[in-house]
């Protein structure tokens, strides 16, 4: 029976239900968005720095091994 109701409603009922659900969402205020954006940027910077350090160390290690073994 539920399938028949969905077929009758078509796309308009889906749009109506979606709009109703979006009204229930609690959207964050500007201060919260700014704080969360700063946190994401800081964490991304830290992860990028860690990747850079490990990449530099690995590259240096490979170069050192090649220099020792005459590669």
mmCIF file of the N, C-alpha and C atoms, coordinates in Angstrom:
data_MODEL
# 
_entry.id   MODEL 
# 
loop_
_atom_site.group_PDB 
_atom_site.id 
_atom_site.type_symbol 
_atom_site.label_atom_id 
_atom_site.label_alt_id 
_atom_site.label_comp_id 
_atom_site.label_asym_id 
_atom_site.label_entity_id 
_atom_site.label_seq_id 
_atom_site.pdbx_PDB_ins_code 
_atom_site.Cartn_x 
_atom_site.Cartn_y 
_atom_site.Cartn_z 
_atom_site.occupancy 
_atom_site.B_iso_or_equiv 
_atom_site.pdbx_formal_charge 
_atom_site.auth_seq_id 
_atom_site.auth_comp_id 
_atom_site.auth_asym_id 
_atom_site.auth_atom_id 
_atom_site.pdbx_PDB_model_num 
ATOM 1   N N  . UNK A 1 1  ? 0.821  -1.185 0.000  1.00 0.00 ? 1  UNK A N  1 
ATOM 2   C CA . UNK A 1 1  ? 0.000  0.000  0.000  1.00 0.00 ? 1  UNK A CA 1 
ATOM 3   C C  . UNK A 1 1  ? 0.871  1.256  0.000  1.00 0.00 ? 1  UNK A C  1 
ATOM 4   N N  . UNK A 1 2  ? 1.996  1.200  0.727  1.00 0.00 ? 2  UNK A N  1 
ATOM 5   C CA . UNK A 1 2  ? 2.889  2.351  0.778  1.00 0.00 ? 2  UNK A CA 1 
ATOM 6   C C  . UNK A 1 2  ? 3.489  2.630  -0.587 1.00 0.00 ? 2  UNK A C  1 
ATOM 7   N N  . UNK A 1 3  ? 3.746  1.575  -1.353 1.00 0.00 ? 3  UNK A N  1 
ATOM 8   C CA . UNK A 1 3  ? 4.312  1.752  -2.687 1.00 0.00 ? 3  UNK A CA 1 
ATOM 9   C C  . UNK A 1 3  ? 3.329  2.464  -3.606 1.00 0.00 ? 3  UNK A C  1 
ATOM 10  N N  . UNK A 1 4  ? 2.050  2.151  -3.468 1.00 0.00 ? 4  UNK A N  1 
ATOM 11  C CA . UNK A 1 4  ? 1.042  2.791  -4.298 1.00 0.00 ? 4  UNK A CA 1 
ATOM 12  C C  . UNK A 1 4  ? 0.954  4.278  -3.981 1.00 0.00 ? 4  UNK A C  1 
ATOM 13  N N  . UNK A 1 5  ? 1.071  4.622  -2.706 1.00 0.00 ? 5  UNK A N  1 
ATOM 14  C CA . UNK A 1 5  ? 1.017  6.021  -2.308 1.00 0.00 ? 5  UNK A CA 1 
ATOM 15  C C  . UNK A 1 5  ? 2.217  6.781  -2.865 1.00 0.00 ? 5  UNK A C  1 
ATOM 16  N N  . UNK A 1 6  ? 3.389  6.143  -2.871 1.00 0.00 ? 6  UNK A N  1 
ATOM 17  C CA . UNK A 1 6  ? 4.570  6.797  -3.399 1.00 0.00 ? 6  UNK A CA 1 
ATOM 18  C C  . UNK A 1 6  ? 4.437  7.031  -4.896 1.00 0.00 ? 6  UNK A C  1 
ATOM 19  N N  . UNK A 1 7  ? 3.871  6.057  -5.604 1.00 0.00 ? 7  UNK A N  1 
ATOM 20  C CA . UNK A 1 7  ? 3.710  6.195  -7.049 1.00 0.00 ? 7  UNK A CA 1 
ATOM 21  C C  . UNK A 1 7  ? 2.732  7.316  -7.385 1.00 0.00 ? 7  UNK A C  1 
ATOM 22  N N  . UNK A 1 8  ? 1.682  7.463  -6.605 1.00 0.00 ? 8  UNK A N  1 
ATOM 23  C CA . UNK A 1 8  ? 0.688  8.498  -6.869 1.00 0.00 ? 8  UNK A CA 1 
ATOM 24  C C  . UNK A 1 8  ? 1.276  9.892  -6.627 1.00 0.00 ? 8  UNK A C  1 
ATOM 25  N N  . UNK A 1 9  ? 2.098  10.015 -5.569 1.00 0.00 ? 9  UNK A N  1 
ATOM 26  C CA . UNK A 1 9  ? 2.623  11.322 -5.195 1.00 0.00 ? 9  UNK A CA 1 
ATOM 27  C C  . UNK A 1 9  ? 3.633  11.859 -6.198 1.00 0.00 ? 9  UNK A C  1 
ATOM 28  N N  . UNK A 1 10 ? 4.424  10.992 -6.772 1.00 0.00 ? 10 UNK A N  1 
ATOM 29  C CA . UNK A 1 10 ? 5.425  11.418 -7.734 1.00 0.00 ? 10 UNK A CA 1 
ATOM 30  C C  . UNK A 1 10 ? 6.541  12.207 -7.083 1.00 0.00 ? 10 UNK A C  1 
ATOM 31  N N  . UNK A 1 11 ? 7.151  13.085 -7.847 1.00 0.00 ? 11 UNK A N  1 
ATOM 32  C CA . UNK A 1 11 ? 8.271  13.876 -7.366 1.00 0.00 ? 11 UNK A CA 1 
ATOM 33  C C  . UNK A 1 11 ? 7.866  14.988 -6.434 1.00 0.00 ? 11 UNK A C  1 
ATOM 34  N N  . UNK A 1 12 ? 6.641  15.463 -6.540 1.00 0.00 ? 12 UNK A N  1 
ATOM 35  C CA . UNK A 1 12 ? 6.227  16.593 -5.712 1.00 0.00 ? 12 UNK A CA 1 
ATOM 36  C C  . UNK A 1 12 ? 6.165  16.224 -4.233 1.00 0.00 ? 12 UNK A C  1 
ATOM 37  N N  . UNK A 1 13 ? 5.761  15.003 -3.918 1.00 0.00 ? 13 UNK A N  1 
ATOM 38  C CA . UNK A 1 13 ? 5.714  14.614 -2.503 1.00 0.00 ? 13 UNK A CA 1 
ATOM 39  C C  . UNK A 1 13 ? 7.130  14.478 -1.944 1.00 0.00 ? 13 UNK A C  1 
ATOM 40  N N  . UNK A 1 14 ? 8.053  13.999 -2.767 1.00 0.00 ? 14 UNK A N  1 
ATOM 41  C CA . UNK A 1 14 ? 9.444  13.887 -2.317 1.00 0.00 ? 14 UNK A CA 1 
ATOM 42  C C  . UNK A 1 14 ? 9.996  15.275 -2.011 1.00 0.00 ? 14 UNK A C  1 
ATOM 43  N N  . UNK A 1 15 ? 9.712  16.232 -2.897 1.00 0.00 ? 15 UNK A N  1 
ATOM 44  C CA . UNK A 1 15 ? 10.173 17.596 -2.697 1.00 0.00 ? 15 UNK A CA 1 
ATOM 45  C C  . UNK A 1 15 ? 9.565  18.203 -1.434 1.00 0.00 ? 15 UNK A C  1 
ATOM 46  N N  . UNK A 1 16 ? 8.283  17.953 -1.215 1.00 0.00 ? 16 UNK A N  1 
ATOM 47  C CA . UNK A 1 16 ? 7.597  18.466 -0.027 1.00 0.00 ? 16 UNK A CA 1 
ATOM 48  C C  . UNK A 1 16 ? 8.205  17.858 1.243  1.00 0.00 ? 16 UNK A C  1 
ATOM 49  N N  . UNK A 1 17 ? 8.463  16.552 1.223  1.00 0.00 ? 17 UNK A N  1 
ATOM 50  C CA . UNK A 1 17 ? 9.050  15.882 2.385  1.00 0.00 ? 17 UNK A CA 1 
ATOM 51  C C  . UNK A 1 17 ? 10.473 16.385 2.644  1.00 0.00 ? 17 UNK A C  1 
ATOM 52  N N  . UNK A 1 18 ? 11.217 16.575 1.585  1.00 0.00 ? 18 UNK A N  1 
ATOM 53  C CA . UNK A 1 18 ? 12.586 17.077 1.728  1.00 0.00 ? 18 UNK A CA 1 
ATOM 54  C C  . UNK A 1 18 ? 12.586 18.470 2.328  1.00 0.00 ? 18 UNK A C  1 
ATOM 55  N N  . UNK A 1 19 ? 11.714 19.320 1.848  1.00 0.00 ? 19 UNK A N  1 
ATOM 56  C CA . UNK A 1 19 ? 11.608 20.676 2.368  1.00 0.00 ? 19 UNK A CA 1 
ATOM 57  C C  . UNK A 1 19 ? 11.230 20.645 3.855  1.00 0.00 ? 19 UNK A C  1 
ATOM 58  N N  . UNK A 1 20 ? 10.317 19.751 4.210  1.00 0.00 ? 20 UNK A N  1 
ATOM 59  C CA . UNK A 1 20 ? 9.908  19.622 5.608  1.00 0.00 ? 20 UNK A CA 1 
ATOM 60  C C  . UNK A 1 20 ? 11.054 19.162 6.503  1.00 0.00 ? 20 UNK A C  1 
ATOM 61  N N  . UNK A 1 21 ? 11.861 18.229 5.988  1.00 0.00 ? 21 UNK A N  1 
ATOM 62  C CA . UNK A 1 21 ? 13.004 17.755 6.769  1.00 0.00 ? 21 UNK A CA 1 
ATOM 63  C C  . UNK A 1 21 ? 14.057 18.842 6.928  1.00 0.00 ? 21 UNK A C  1 
ATOM 64  N N  . UNK A 1 22 ? 14.283 19.637 5.883  1.00 0.00 ? 22 UNK A N  1 
ATOM 65  C CA . UNK A 1 22 ? 15.272 20.716 5.965  1.00 0.00 ? 22 UNK A CA 1 
ATOM 66  C C  . UNK A 1 22 ? 14.862 21.778 6.974  1.00 0.00 ? 22 UNK A C  1 
ATOM 67  N N  . UNK A 1 23 ? 13.575 21.955 7.198  1.00 0.00 ? 23 UNK A N  1 
ATOM 68  C CA . UNK A 1 23 ? 13.113 22.912 8.201  1.00 0.00 ? 23 UNK A CA 1 
ATOM 69  C C  . UNK A 1 23 ? 13.436 22.438 9.615  1.00 0.00 ? 23 UNK A C  1 
ATOM 70  N N  . UNK A 1 24 ? 13.608 21.124 9.786  1.00 0.00 ? 24 UNK A N  1 
ATOM 71  C CA . UNK A 1 24 ? 13.914 20.567 11.106 1.00 0.00 ? 24 UNK A CA 1 
ATOM 72  C C  . UNK A 1 24 ? 15.403 20.681 11.451 1.00 0.00 ? 24 UNK A C  1 
ATOM 73  N N  . UNK A 1 25 ? 16.231 20.938 10.449 1.00 0.00 ? 25 UNK A N  1 
ATOM 74  C CA . UNK A 1 25 ? 17.681 21.002 10.664 1.00 0.00 ? 25 UNK A CA 1 
ATOM 75  C C  . UNK A 1 25 ? 18.024 22.225 11.500 1.00 0.00 ? 25 UNK A C  1 
ATOM 76  N N  . UNK A 1 26 ? 18.916 22.035 12.466 1.00 0.00 ? 26 UNK A N  1 
ATOM 77  C CA . UNK A 1 26 ? 19.399 23.152 13.277 1.00 0.00 ? 26 UNK A CA 1 
ATOM 78  C C  . UNK A 1 26 ? 20.700 23.627 12.635 1.00 0.00 ? 26 UNK A C  1 
ATOM 79  N N  . UNK A 1 27 ? 20.636 24.762 11.939 1.00 0.00 ? 27 UNK A N  1 
ATOM 80  C CA . UNK A 1 27 ? 21.791 25.272 11.230 1.00 0.00 ? 27 UNK A CA 1 
ATOM 81  C C  . UNK A 1 27 ? 22.697 26.024 12.204 1.00 0.00 ? 27 UNK A C  1 
ATOM 82  N N  . UNK A 1 28 ? 24.027 25.875 12.075 1.00 0.00 ? 28 UNK A N  1 
ATOM 83  C CA . UNK A 1 28 ? 24.940 26.565 12.993 1.00 0.00 ? 28 UNK A CA 1 
ATOM 84  C C  . UNK A 1 28 ? 24.989 28.066 12.714 1.00 0.00 ? 28 UNK A C  1 
ATOM 85  N N  . UNK A 1 29 ? 25.318 28.827 13.752 1.00 0.00 ? 29 UNK A N  1 
ATOM 86  C CA . UNK A 1 29 ? 25.434 30.268 13.564 1.00 0.00 ? 29 UNK A CA 1 
ATOM 87  C C  . UNK A 1 29 ? 26.823 30.609 13.001 1.00 0.00 ? 29 UNK A C  1 
ATOM 88  N N  . UNK A 1 30 ? 27.010 31.873 12.671 1.00 0.00 ? 30 UNK A N  1 
ATOM 89  C CA . UNK A 1 30 ? 28.245 32.323 12.014 1.00 0.00 ? 30 UNK A CA 1 
ATOM 90  C C  . UNK A 1 30 ? 29.483 32.048 12.870 1.00 0.00 ? 30 UNK A C  1 
ATOM 91  N N  . UNK A 1 31 ? 29.374 32.256 14.174 1.00 0.00 ? 31 UNK A N  1 
ATOM 92  C CA . UNK A 1 31 ? 30.508 32.063 15.080 1.00 0.00 ? 31 UNK A CA 1 
ATOM 93  C C  . UNK A 1 31 ? 30.952 30.589 15.082 1.00 0.00 ? 31 UNK A C  1 
ATOM 94  N N  . UNK A 1 32 ? 29.995 29.681 15.114 1.00 0.00 ? 32 UNK A N  1 
ATOM 95  C CA . UNK A 1 32 ? 30.314 28.247 15.114 1.00 0.00 ? 32 UNK A CA 1 
ATOM 96  C C  . UNK A 1 32 ? 30.963 27.836 13.799 1.00 0.00 ? 32 UNK A C  1 
ATOM 97  N N  . UNK A 1 33 ? 30.439 28.330 12.692 1.00 0.00 ? 33 UNK A N  1 
ATOM 98  C CA . UNK A 1 33 ? 31.001 28.001 11.381 1.00 0.00 ? 33 UNK A CA 1 
ATOM 99  C C  . UNK A 1 33 ? 32.436 28.512 11.274 1.00 0.00 ? 33 UNK A C  1 
ATOM 100 N N  . UNK A 1 34 ? 32.670 29.735 11.746 1.00 0.00 ? 34 UNK A N  1 
ATOM 101 C CA . UNK A 1 34 ? 34.017 30.315 11.705 1.00 0.00 ? 34 UNK A CA 1 
ATOM 102 C C  . UNK A 1 34 ? 34.977 29.495 12.561 1.00 0.00 ? 34 UNK A C  1 
ATOM 103 N N  . UNK A 1 35 ? 34.546 29.113 13.745 1.00 0.00 ? 35 UNK A N  1 
ATOM 104 C CA . UNK A 1 35 ? 35.386 28.330 14.647 1.00 0.00 ? 35 UNK A CA 1 
ATOM 105 C C  . UNK A 1 35 ? 35.705 26.963 14.029 1.00 0.00 ? 35 UNK A C  1 
ATOM 106 N N  . UNK A 1 36 ? 34.704 26.300 13.485 1.00 0.00 ? 36 UNK A N  1 
ATOM 107 C CA . UNK A 1 36 ? 34.923 24.983 12.875 1.00 0.00 ? 36 UNK A CA 1 
ATOM 108 C C  . UNK A 1 36 ? 35.811 25.077 11.636 1.00 0.00 ? 36 UNK A C  1 
ATOM 109 N N  . UNK A 1 37 ? 35.659 26.138 10.860 1.00 0.00 ? 37 UNK A N  1 
ATOM 110 C CA . UNK A 1 37 ? 36.501 26.326 9.676  1.00 0.00 ? 37 UNK A CA 1 
ATOM 111 C C  . UNK A 1 37 ? 37.952 26.510 10.090 1.00 0.00 ? 37 UNK A C  1 
ATOM 112 N N  . UNK A 1 38 ? 38.180 27.307 11.130 1.00 0.00 ? 38 UNK A N  1 
ATOM 113 C CA . UNK A 1 38 ? 39.541 27.500 11.644 1.00 0.00 ? 38 UNK A CA 1 
ATOM 114 C C  . UNK A 1 38 ? 40.145 26.199 12.129 1.00 0.00 ? 38 UNK A C  1 
ATOM 115 N N  . UNK A 1 39 ? 39.347 25.397 12.812 1.00 0.00 ? 39 UNK A N  1 
ATOM 116 C CA . UNK A 1 39 ? 39.834 24.109 13.309 1.00 0.00 ? 39 UNK A CA 1 
ATOM 117 C C  . UNK A 1 39 ? 40.223 23.191 12.150 1.00 0.00 ? 39 UNK A C  1 
ATOM 118 N N  . UNK A 1 40 ? 39.394 23.150 11.120 1.00 0.00 ? 40 UNK A N  1 
ATOM 119 C CA . UNK A 1 40 ? 39.689 22.298 9.954  1.00 0.00 ? 40 UNK A CA 1 
ATOM 120 C C  . UNK A 1 40 ? 40.959 22.768 9.259  1.00 0.00 ? 40 UNK A C  1 
ATOM 121 N N  . UNK A 1 41 ? 41.116 24.069 9.086  1.00 0.00 ? 41 UNK A N  1 
ATOM 122 C CA . UNK A 1 41 ? 42.312 24.597 8.434  1.00 0.00 ? 41 UNK A CA 1 
ATOM 123 C C  . UNK A 1 41 ? 43.569 24.300 9.250  1.00 0.00 ? 41 UNK A C  1 
ATOM 124 N N  . UNK A 1 42 ? 43.491 24.462 10.562 1.00 0.00 ? 42 UNK A N  1 
ATOM 125 C CA . UNK A 1 42 ? 44.637 24.181 11.429 1.00 0.00 ? 42 UNK A CA 1 
ATOM 126 C C  . UNK A 1 42 ? 45.014 22.703 11.397 1.00 0.00 ? 42 UNK A C  1 
ATOM 127 N N  . UNK A 1 43 ? 44.026 21.840 11.466 1.00 0.00 ? 43 UNK A N  1 
ATOM 128 C CA . UNK A 1 43 ? 44.297 20.399 11.409 1.00 0.00 ? 43 UNK A CA 1 
ATOM 129 C C  . UNK A 1 43 ? 44.880 20.008 10.056 1.00 0.00 ? 43 UNK A C  1 
ATOM 130 N N  . UNK A 1 44 ? 44.371 20.594 8.983  1.00 0.00 ? 44 UNK A N  1 
ATOM 131 C CA . UNK A 1 44 ? 44.899 20.306 7.647  1.00 0.00 ? 44 UNK A CA 1 
ATOM 132 C C  . UNK A 1 44 ? 46.352 20.748 7.537  1.00 0.00 ? 44 UNK A C  1 
ATOM 133 N N  . UNK A 1 45 ? 46.663 21.898 8.113  1.00 0.00 ? 45 UNK A N  1 
ATOM 134 C CA . UNK A 1 45 ? 48.038 22.386 8.110  1.00 0.00 ? 45 UNK A CA 1 
ATOM 135 C C  . UNK A 1 45 ? 48.961 21.444 8.886  1.00 0.00 ? 45 UNK A C  1 
ATOM 136 N N  . UNK A 1 46 ? 48.501 20.972 10.043 1.00 0.00 ? 46 UNK A N  1 
ATOM 137 C CA . UNK A 1 46 ? 49.305 20.054 10.859 1.00 0.00 ? 46 UNK A CA 1 
ATOM 138 C C  . UNK A 1 46 ? 49.536 18.726 10.141 1.00 0.00 ? 46 UNK A C  1 
ATOM 139 N N  . UNK A 1 47 ? 48.512 18.184 9.542  1.00 0.00 ? 47 UNK A N  1 
ATOM 140 C CA . UNK A 1 47 ? 48.652 16.923 8.813  1.00 0.00 ? 47 UNK A CA 1 
ATOM 141 C C  . UNK A 1 47 ? 49.585 17.114 7.619  1.00 0.00 ? 47 UNK A C  1 
ATOM 142 N N  . UNK A 1 48 ? 49.440 18.214 6.906  1.00 0.00 ? 48 UNK A N  1 
ATOM 143 C CA . UNK A 1 48 ? 50.324 18.509 5.780  1.00 0.00 ? 48 UNK A CA 1 
ATOM 144 C C  . UNK A 1 48 ? 51.775 18.626 6.214  1.00 0.00 ? 48 UNK A C  1 
ATOM 145 N N  . UNK A 1 49 ? 52.005 19.274 7.354  1.00 0.00 ? 49 UNK A N  1 
ATOM 146 C CA . UNK A 1 49 ? 53.373 19.406 7.872  1.00 0.00 ? 49 UNK A CA 1 
ATOM 147 C C  . UNK A 1 49 ? 53.947 18.040 8.246  1.00 0.00 ? 49 UNK A C  1 
ATOM 148 N N  . UNK A 1 50 ? 53.142 17.198 8.855  1.00 0.00 ? 50 UNK A N  1 
ATOM 149 C CA . UNK A 1 50 ? 53.606 15.846 9.219  1.00 0.00 ? 50 UNK A CA 1 
ATOM 150 C C  . UNK A 1 50 ? 53.956 15.041 7.968  1.00 0.00 ? 50 UNK A C  1 
ATOM 151 N N  . UNK A 1 51 ? 53.127 15.119 6.962  1.00 0.00 ? 51 UNK A N  1 
ATOM 152 C CA . UNK A 1 51 ? 53.403 14.402 5.713  1.00 0.00 ? 51 UNK A CA 1 
ATOM 153 C C  . UNK A 1 51 ? 54.691 14.932 5.083  1.00 0.00 ? 51 UNK A C  1 
ATOM 154 N N  . UNK A 1 52 ? 54.883 16.254 5.112  1.00 0.00 ? 52 UNK A N  1 
ATOM 155 C CA . UNK A 1 52 ? 56.085 16.837 4.552  1.00 0.00 ? 52 UNK A CA 1 
ATOM 156 C C  . UNK A 1 52 ? 57.332 16.352 5.297  1.00 0.00 ? 52 UNK A C  1 
ATOM 157 N N  . UNK A 1 53 ? 57.274 16.326 6.628  1.00 0.00 ? 53 UNK A N  1 
ATOM 158 C CA . UNK A 1 53 ? 58.418 15.870 7.428  1.00 0.00 ? 53 UNK A CA 1 
ATOM 159 C C  . UNK A 1 53 ? 58.734 14.409 7.128  1.00 0.00 ? 53 UNK A C  1 
ATOM 160 N N  . UNK A 1 54 ? 57.729 13.547 7.109  1.00 0.00 ? 54 UNK A N  1 
ATOM 161 C CA . UNK A 1 54 ? 57.972 12.129 6.827  1.00 0.00 ? 54 UNK A CA 1 
ATOM 162 C C  . UNK A 1 54 ? 58.489 11.928 5.401  1.00 0.00 ? 54 UNK A C  1 
ATOM 163 N N  . UNK A 1 55 ? 57.982 12.692 4.452  1.00 0.00 ? 55 UNK A N  1 
ATOM 164 C CA . UNK A 1 55 ? 58.454 12.599 3.078  1.00 0.00 ? 55 UNK A CA 1 
ATOM 165 C C  . UNK A 1 55 ? 59.910 13.029 2.979  1.00 0.00 ? 55 UNK A C  1 
ATOM 166 N N  . UNK A 1 56 ? 60.248 14.125 3.647  1.00 0.00 ? 56 UNK A N  1 
ATOM 167 C CA . UNK A 1 56 ? 61.634 14.608 3.641  1.00 0.00 ? 56 UNK A CA 1 
ATOM 168 C C  . UNK A 1 56 ? 62.568 13.583 4.274  1.00 0.00 ? 56 UNK A C  1 
ATOM 169 N N  . UNK A 1 57 ? 62.144 13.000 5.393  1.00 0.00 ? 57 UNK A N  1 
ATOM 170 C CA . UNK A 1 57 ? 62.970 11.994 6.070  1.00 0.00 ? 57 UNK A CA 1 
ATOM 171 C C  . UNK A 1 57 ? 63.147 10.755 5.192  1.00 0.00 ? 57 UNK A C  1 
ATOM 172 N N  . UNK A 1 58 ? 62.096 10.295 4.560  1.00 0.00 ? 58 UNK A N  1 
ATOM 173 C CA . UNK A 1 58 ? 62.185 9.106  3.710  1.00 0.00 ? 58 UNK A CA 1 
ATOM 174 C C  . UNK A 1 58 ? 63.077 9.369  2.501  1.00 0.00 ? 58 UNK A C  1 
ATOM 175 N N  . UNK A 1 59 ? 62.932 10.542 1.897  1.00 0.00 ? 59 UNK A N  1 
ATOM 176 C CA . UNK A 1 59 ? 63.767 10.892 0.745  1.00 0.00 ? 59 UNK A CA 1 
ATOM 177 C C  . UNK A 1 59 ? 65.240 10.963 1.148  1.00 0.00 ? 59 UNK A C  1 
ATOM 178 N N  . UNK A 1 60 ? 65.503 11.577 2.291  1.00 0.00 ? 60 UNK A N  1 
ATOM 179 C CA . UNK A 1 60 ? 66.879 11.674 2.773  1.00 0.00 ? 60 UNK A CA 1 
ATOM 180 C C  . UNK A 1 60 ? 67.457 10.291 3.066  1.00 0.00 ? 60 UNK A C  1 
ATOM 181 N N  . UNK A 1 61 ? 66.657 9.427  3.647  1.00 0.00 ? 61 UNK A N  1 
ATOM 182 C CA . UNK A 1 61 ? 67.110 8.071  3.959  1.00 0.00 ? 61 UNK A CA 1 
ATOM 183 C C  . UNK A 1 61 ? 67.435 7.295  2.690  1.00 0.00 ? 61 UNK A C  1 
ATOM 184 N N  . UNK A 1 62 ? 66.588 7.400  1.698  1.00 0.00 ? 62 UNK A N  1 
ATOM 185 C CA . UNK A 1 62 ? 66.829 6.700  0.427  1.00 0.00 ? 62 UNK A CA 1 
ATOM 186 C C  . UNK A 1 62 ? 68.097 7.238  -0.241 1.00 0.00 ? 62 UNK A C  1 
ATOM 187 N N  . UNK A 1 63 ? 68.279 8.561  -0.235 1.00 0.00 ? 63 UNK A N  1 
ATOM 188 C CA . UNK A 1 63 ? 69.485 9.144  -0.825 1.00 0.00 ? 63 UNK A CA 1 
ATOM 189 C C  . UNK A 1 63 ? 70.737 8.685  -0.093 1.00 0.00 ? 63 UNK A C  1 
ATOM 190 N N  . UNK A 1 64 ? 70.636 8.611  1.247  1.00 0.00 ? 64 UNK A N  1 
ATOM 191 C CA . UNK A 1 64 ? 71.777 8.166  2.040  1.00 0.00 ? 64 UNK A CA 1 
ATOM 192 C C  . UNK A 1 64 ? 72.120 6.704  1.735  1.00 0.00 ? 64 UNK A C  1 
ATOM 193 N N  . UNK A 1 65 ? 71.115 5.861  1.646  1.00 0.00 ? 65 UNK A N  1 
ATOM 194 C CA . UNK A 1 65 ? 71.345 4.443  1.345  1.00 0.00 ? 65 UNK A CA 1 
ATOM 195 C C  . UNK A 1 65 ? 71.972 4.288  -0.049 1.00 0.00 ? 65 UNK A C  1 
ATOM 196 N N  . UNK A 1 66 ? 71.463 5.059  -1.006 1.00 0.00 ? 66 UNK A N  1 
ATOM 197 C CA . UNK A 1 66 ? 72.030 4.994  -2.360 1.00 0.00 ? 66 UNK A CA 1 
ATOM 198 C C  . UNK A 1 66 ? 73.471 5.499  -2.395 1.00 0.00 ? 66 UNK A C  1 
ATOM 199 N N  . UNK A 1 67 ? 73.776 6.516  -1.599 1.00 0.00 ? 67 UNK A N  1 
ATOM 200 C CA . UNK A 1 67 ? 75.149 7.042  -1.548 1.00 0.00 ? 67 UNK A CA 1 
ATOM 201 C C  . UNK A 1 67 ? 76.104 6.022  -0.929 1.00 0.00 ? 67 UNK A C  1 
ATOM 202 N N  . UNK A 1 68 ? 75.641 5.311  0.095  1.00 0.00 ? 68 UNK A N  1 
ATOM 203 C CA . UNK A 1 68 ? 76.505 4.342  0.789  1.00 0.00 ? 68 UNK A CA 1 
ATOM 204 C C  . UNK A 1 68 ? 76.774 3.128  -0.119 1.00 0.00 ? 68 UNK A C  1 
ATOM 205 N N  . UNK A 1 69 ? 75.763 2.680  -0.813 1.00 0.00 ? 69 UNK A N  1 
ATOM 206 C CA . UNK A 1 69 ? 75.906 1.473  -1.643 1.00 0.00 ? 69 UNK A CA 1 
ATOM 207 C C  . UNK A 1 69 ? 76.249 1.806  -3.094 1.00 0.00 ? 69 UNK A C  1 
ATOM 208 N N  . UNK A 1 70 ? 76.563 3.033  -3.389 1.00 0.00 ? 70 UNK A N  1 
ATOM 209 C CA . UNK A 1 70 ? 77.004 3.419  -4.719 1.00 0.00 ? 70 UNK A CA 1 
ATOM 210 C C  . UNK A 1 70 ? 75.956 3.333  -5.794 1.00 0.00 ? 70 UNK A C  1 
ATOM 211 N N  . UNK A 1 71 ? 74.735 3.739  -5.492 1.00 0.00 ? 71 UNK A N  1 
ATOM 212 C CA . UNK A 1 71 ? 73.643 3.625  -6.467 1.00 0.00 ? 71 UNK A CA 1 
ATOM 213 C C  . UNK A 1 71 ? 73.537 4.720  -7.408 1.00 0.00 ? 71 UNK A C  1 
# 
